[in-house]
Amino acid sequence: MNNEEKKELIIIVIDLNNLLMQYIELHNTLIKNNNFSLHSIFKTINFGMLHKDTDNVLKQIDISIDKITEIEQSLINDECEFLIILREYSSSLRTAVHILVKILDKLFEKSQGNFQYSYKKYNYYLDNYILAIDNYEQVGNLFNIKFKEFNENVI
């Protein structure tokens, strides 16, 4: 991997970190507006805006994943260890954000009176969302270790 590709990967990592911060802010906004619980769906919340902003984060993560794929295709197998964990991390983060987009979409539709969204379905999505968060956090811990190693080799 040449230095230009390494620098490009660092830019992607910085972009992903910024997207993670945006996602966490949106997640926390939802929780804050729901009395610190996703289970309270009775407060007035602009689900449409939250959905739009979260969907935008999802699209930006997809762009980052596409950039990772481009770099990955130009490398030989020995050079891909960091890319493998970067891809796994970005994919696991994408999954969590994607599930949140689904939840927000359904909550928005319900708030508009256009959709039957049972508490049972809500809990199903919420359970999957919590599992997805746990997964990206676990992968993120490994990613942080590998990024330190990778970053030391760049400098």
Residue pairs with C-beta under 8 A, 6 or more apart in sequence:
1 75
1 79
3 154
5 71
5 74
5 75
6 150
6 153
6 154
7 154
8 67
8 71
9 68
9 71
9 82
9 83
9 86
9 150
10 151
10 154
12 64
12 67
12 68
12 86
13 86
13 147
15 60
15 64
16 61
16 64
16 89
16 90
16 93
19 57
19 60
19 61
19 64
19 93
20 93
22 53
22 57
23 54
23 57
23 93
23 96
23 97
23 100
26 50
26 53
26 54
26 57
26 100
27 100
29 50
30 38
30 45
30 50
30 100
30 104
31 37
31 38
33 43
33 45
34 40
34 41
34 43
34 45
35 43
38 103
38 126
38 129
39 126
41 107
41 110
41 122
45 107
45 111
47 104
47 107
47 108
47 111
48 108
50 104
50 108
51 101
51 104
51 105
51 108
54 97
54 100
54 101
54 104
55 101
57 97
58 94
58 97
58 98
58 101
61 90
61 93
61 94
61 97
62 94
64 90
65 87
65 90
65 91
65 94
68 83
68 86
68 87
68 90
69 87
71 83
72 80
72 83
72 87
75 83
81 146
82 146
82 147
82 149
82 150
85 139
85 142
85 143
85 146
86 143
86 146
86 147
88 139
88 143
89 136
89 139
89 140
89 142
89 143
92 132
92 135
92 136
92 139
92 140
93 136
93 140
95 132
95 135
95 136
96 129
96 132
96 133
96 135
96 136
99 125
99 128
99 129
99 132
100 129
102 125
103 122
103 125
103 126
103 129
106 115
106 117
106 121
106 122
106 125
107 117
109 115
109 117
110 116
110 117
